[in-house]
Amino acid sequence: MSASGLDFLENWIGANVPGQKGDRAMAGKLAAKLIADAVTAGFTLADMGLEEDDVEKYMREAIVHLDTPGTASD
């Protein structure tokens, strides 16, 4: 995990993850886009503190939290 990787992840989520109530189906598409954009920017999942199996779950949680800050994930 690197500070620049975490900054990339936070900025990417702010720019790409709209709070969409109940639209968790979008998580898979967002996960794929995050991975592609990270590779293009020179970051690995490890740089962002993520593992491949966790990216889609992380996106679902981001959608829920952006829609309703402070909401527990499922």
C-alpha positions as CSV (number, residue, x, y, z in Angstrom):
1,M,0.0,0.0,0.0
2,S,1.4,3.4,-0.9
3,A,0.2,6.9,-0.1
4,S,0.1,7.8,-3.8
5,G,-1.9,4.6,-4.5
6,L,-4.4,5.5,-1.8
7,D,-4.7,9.1,-3.1
8,F,-5.4,7.7,-6.6
9,L,-8.1,5.4,-5.2
10,E,-9.8,8.2,-3.2
11,N,-9.7,10.6,-6.2
12,W,-10.9,7.9,-8.5
13,I,-13.9,7.1,-6.3
14,G,-14.8,10.7,-6.0
15,A,-14.7,11.1,-9.8
16,N,-16.2,7.8,-10.9
17,V,-18.6,6.4,-8.2
18,P,-21.9,8.2,-8.2
19,G,-24.1,7.6,-5.1
20,Q,-26.8,5.6,-6.7
21,K,-29.3,4.3,-4.2
22,G,-29.7,0.5,-4.7
23,D,-27.6,0.3,-7.9
24,R,-25.1,-2.2,-6.7
25,A,-25.1,-4.0,-10.0
26,M,-22.8,-1.2,-11.2
27,A,-20.1,-2.4,-8.8
28,G,-18.7,-5.0,-11.2
29,K,-18.4,-2.5,-14.0
30,L,-16.8,0.1,-11.6
31,A,-14.3,-2.6,-10.3
32,A,-13.2,-3.4,-13.9
33,K,-12.9,0.3,-14.7
34,L,-10.9,1.0,-11.5
35,I,-8.4,-1.8,-12.3
36,A,-8.0,-0.6,-15.9
37,D,-7.5,3.0,-14.9
38,A,-5.1,2.1,-12.1
39,V,-3.0,0.1,-14.6
40,T,-3.0,3.0,-17.0
41,A,-1.9,5.3,-14.2
42,G,0.8,2.9,-13.1
43,F,-0.8,1.6,-9.9
44,T,-1.4,-1.9,-8.7
45,L,-4.2,-3.1,-6.5
46,A,-1.6,-3.6,-3.7
47,D,-0.6,0.1,-4.1
48,M,-4.3,0.9,-3.3
49,G,-4.5,-1.6,-0.4
50,L,-6.8,-3.9,-2.3
51,E,-6.8,-7.5,-3.4
52,E,-8.4,-8.6,-6.6
53,D,-11.2,-10.5,-4.8
54,D,-12.1,-7.4,-2.8
55,V,-12.4,-4.8,-5.5
56,E,-16.1,-5.4,-6.4
57,K,-17.1,-5.5,-2.7
58,Y,-15.2,-2.3,-2.2
59,M,-17.1,-0.6,-5.0
60,R,-20.4,-1.8,-3.6
61,E,-19.5,-0.3,-0.3
62,A,-18.4,3.0,-1.9
63,I,-21.8,3.2,-3.7
64,V,-23.7,2.7,-0.5
65,H,-21.5,5.1,1.5
66,L,-21.6,7.8,-1.1
67,D,-25.4,7.5,-1.4
68,T,-25.9,7.5,2.4
69,P,-22.7,8.6,4.3
70,G,-22.3,6.7,7.6
71,T,-24.3,3.7,6.3
72,A,-23.0,0.3,7.2
73,S,-22.1,-1.9,4.3
74,D,-23.8,-5.2,3.7
